[in-house]
Amino acid sequence: MGLVAPLVLMPIFYKFKRLEDTELNRRLEVLFKRAGVRVRDGIWEIDMSRRTMASNAALIGWGPSRSVVLSDTISDSGPEEIEAIVAHEIAHHVGRHIWLQFAGMGAMLLAGLYMADLIFRAPEVFILIGAPAPKPGDPSVVGALWVLLALGHLFASPFILWVSRQLEFWCDRYAARITGGGGALASALEKLCRKNMADPALPSWVVALFHSHPPIGERIRRVREIH
């Protein structure tokens, strides 16, 4: 999906065109060289303004489909701010976060299947809830397994989200350092907060239970401390 989505799925919803800003193109290409990241399919702009005023940037795809995508709604940001946002996205690839997430999901799936196997081998668990214990070959095993894995993910979710937030902080620090300071990233985050109508200071329990990204206010505070 990471390889195919930029080529097949995203063009269904957005129109792509090559970024025409020569200076911004040059600036981002220099950034890629500093980070040691190859972007084979270049830099594109998508027409998000047809659907929303929110703005974003991303490094998408793998291998030959890897490209930088900027929303046309980000045009009010300066080149330094756009560079900082793209540097944050590059950091996910530099830090191999996608592979870390795949490995983590694989480990969790194996752990969930192992726990489910232990539960299926203990019929007293099902007796406690007034349900017959599934037997090998019984179609109900599929439903029971789905429920058990869903419950396992629910309980593990706060930890998964915490790890994701730490990775986002890491990317912010990387972006600030590779672009020469946190000022541009902080300014870009402030604009994104206003345009995307994000709450800069969410309650801690809401963040812990539901958010894969830290509150923007905390991210801004941290990057401003980086010189």
Summary of the structure (lengths in Angstrom):
residues: 227
radius of gyration: 21.7
end to end distance: 37.5
largest distance: 68.9
contacts: 649
relative contact order: 0.11
helix: 65%
strand: 7%
